[in-house]
Amino acid sequence: MLILLDIDGVMVPAKGWKSPQLLSDGFPVFSSKATQVLQAIVSDDTTVMLTTSHKSRYTIDEWKSIFESRGIKIKNLGVLDNNTDNLSRLEEVTKWLSANKAVKDLVIIDDDKSLNDLPAALKGRLILTSPLIGLTHAHLPQIELLFDKKLKAT
């Protein structure tokens, strides 16, 4: 399974009126609900590709450390290419998926409403979060359908 994962508005609720709490690595704390859900869906055979605008700020090893220090171990982690052309998230994701046509089993977790314009087959793979709330247990039924298995989030 492949997960295209955003951070702001998914793992870190975007509350513009409040500065997020940072851990010692300088990156914001993840929502406990989002952490529990991601823990439930990531396994050793899951690949997580980061789509976040922060993707180029850290190396893969640093990203793995960021996730591990927040209780999420990701064995297979990657990032989309630098967005040097200032593409929208929709353009960036569709460009990456077009270049990686062999990918069939995927879920896209993001709060960017432009992704509502994904082609129908891909839009059906989208978990669109509320930026103020992020990923929650309420998203699990839809994720379970996409993964075709029952997941257990604490």
N, C-alpha and C positions, 0 to 999 in steps of 0.2 A: 504494500500500500504506500502511496505517495501522498504526503500532506504539503500543500503550499500554504505556508503560515505567515501571517502578518503578526506584529507585536503590539503596536499602539492601537488601542480600541479592541484588541482581542485578548492578549495576555495582560496588558496594562490598561485599565480603563482610562479613557482620555477625559480628564476633568480639568478643563482649562483654568478654572478658578483656584486650583489647588496644585501645588508642586508635588510630584510623586516622591515617595520615600525612596531613597537610593540605598543600595547595599554597598559594601566596601569596594566592590568592583566598579562603582560609579554608575551602574545601570539600575533602572527602577525595579522595585519589588513587583513580582507578578501577583495578580489576584489569586487568592487561595482557591476560589471556585475554578478559575481557568486552569490552574496548576493541576487540580484533581482530575479535571476532564482530560487534559493533555496526557497526564500519567496513565489514564485508562486506555487511551487510544494508541499510544506509542509502544511498540514492541521491537524486538531485535530485527524483525524483517520490515520495519517501517522506515521509509526515508522521509526526512523533513527538509524541505527546501524553503528557506526564508525569503519572503517577498518584501519584508519591511524596508522602509527607507533607511534604517540603521544598518542594513546588511553589510555595507562596505566598511563600517567603522571598526570591525573586529575580524580577526582570523577565525577559521573554522574551530581551531582549538580553543580560542577565547570564547566563542559562542557556546561550545560544549560546556566549558567551565561555567558560563553564565547560567545555562539551563541546569547543570548539576547542582550549583549552589542554591538553586530554587527548588530542588527536589525532583528534577526531571532528567533522566539519563537518555540521551539520544545517541545511538550508535552510528547511524547513517545520517549525517547532517551536511547540507550544502546551502548555497545561496545563489539566487539569480544573479546574472551579470550586473555590473555597475550600470546604472541608468544614465549613461552619459548623454543620451538623446532626449532626456527629460520627458519620457513617455508617461502617459497616465498608467495607473495600475492595470486597467483593462488592457491597454496596448502591451504593457510589459508582460503580463501573464499570457495573453494570447500569442505573443511572439515566442515566448519560451516554450509553450506547449506545441506550437507549430514546428519548432526546431527539434522537439522531443516527441515525435508522433507515436513512438512505441509505448508511451505511457498510457495505460488504459484504466488502471485501478487507482483513482485519486480522489482527494477531497481538497477543496479550497476553503480555508478559514480566514476570513477577512471582514473588515468593517467598511470597506470602500464601496459605496453605492454604485459607482461606475460599473462594477462587476455584474450588476443586474442586466447589463447589455451583452453579457457573454452569449455565445451561441447556445441554443436550447440544451444540447447534450452536456455542455459544460456547466451551464447555469444550474442544472439538476444536481451538480456535484458541489455547489456552493453552500457553505454555512455562513450566512451574513449576520454578523454580530452587531449589537448596538454599541457604538463607541463609548458611551458613558458606563456601560455595564460589562462588556467583554464577553468572553466565552463562559457559559454556565452549564449546569446540569440540564437545563431546559433544551439544550442543543443535542443531548445524547440520543434521543430517539431518531432524529434525522441522521446523525452520524452512524448509528447502529445499522440503519437501512443501507447506507452507503458501504459500510464495512461488511454487511451481511453477517453480522454476529452480535451477540449480546455482550455489552461491555459493562464493567463494574467500576464505577467511580465512587470513592468514599465520600 
